[in-house]
Amino acid sequence: MSPTIAPPTQDPSPAEALAVDSAAVARGIMRLFARNNIWSLAEMPLKGGRRADLMGVDPKGQVVIVEIKVARADLLGDNKWPDYLDHCDRFYWGIAPHIDHSPLETDGYRPEDCGIIVADGYDAEIVRPAPTRPLAAARRKVEIERLSRAAMRRLTVLGDPHCEPWGLSD
């Protein structure tokens, strides 16, 4: 006899609904990036305790970071995003279609340094290209190596979950 799956007894919490929306936006952006030969990793830890929603490398070896926002309050309350600029050549805001992106045009969000991508779970569109702010070669090397090691670790753990406890201190 197969187990019966009970229907949910309540609506998802706002945090659960937000996570679904964030994942959908990330998926749409990753599809856009894949078509353009930019390969990225979600939830990439950075030095200094930050975590990039998406971090990837384009065909020229440039590092790209995307900070995803699916709620206006989250967008307006984010004060940590400038820290990401030290870890990438190009920075994008990735936002859901229902988010008004006009705040991103104000000086506080440094439009001269940041691009905008609007995405849903199926696709994405670059609304404003991100200008290139080249990292120093040594810094780019460190970021790409960290990204590569994180991706390889995730693939290894996917293939053998017993490896999960190892390599977390990198």
Long-range contacts (C-beta under 8 A, 24 or more apart in sequence): 18-70, 18-71, 18-74, 21-70, 21-96, 22-53, 22-68, 22-70, 23-121, 24-96, 24-119, 24-120, 24-121, 25-68, 25-70, 25-94, 25-95, 25-96, 25-119, 25-120, 25-121, 25-124, 26-53, 26-54, 26-66, 26-68, 26-94, 26-119, 27-121, 27-122, 28-119, 28-120, 28-121, 28-122, 28-123, 28-124, 29-54, 29-66, 29-68, 29-92, 29-94, 29-117, 29-119, 29-124, 30-54, 31-122, 31-123, 31-124, 32-117, 32-119, 32-123, 32-124, 32-125, 32-126, 33-64, 38-64, 40-64, 40-66, 41-147, 41-150, 41-151, 41-154, 44-147, 44-150, 45-150, 46-83, 46-84, 46-87, 47-87, 47-146, 48-83, 50-80, 50-83, 50-84, 50-87, 52-84, 52-87, 52-88, 53-94, 54-94, 55-87, 55-88, 55-143, 55-147, 56-147, 57-144, 57-147, 58-90, 61-140, 61-144, 62-88, 62-89, 62-90, 62-132, 62-134, 62-140, 63-87, 63-88, 63-89, 63-90, 63-135, 63-140, 63-143, 63-144, 63-147, 64-88, 64-89, 64-90, 64-91, 64-92, 64-130, 65-90, 65-91, 65-92, 66-91, 66-92, 66-93, 66-94, 66-117, 67-91, 67-92, 67-93, 67-94, 68-94, 68-95, 69-93, 69-94, 69-95, 69-96, 69-99, 70-95, 70-96, 70-99, 71-99, 72-99, 72-100, 75-99, 75-103, 75-104, 76-103, 82-110, 85-113, 85-133, 86-139, 87-135, 87-143, 88-133, 88-135, 88-143, 89-132, 89-133, 89-134, 89-135, 89-140, 90-115, 90-130, 90-131, 90-132, 90-133, 91-115, 91-130, 91-133, 92-116, 92-117, 92-126, 92-130, 93-117, 94-119, 94-124, 95-119, 96-120, 101-127, 104-128, 146-170
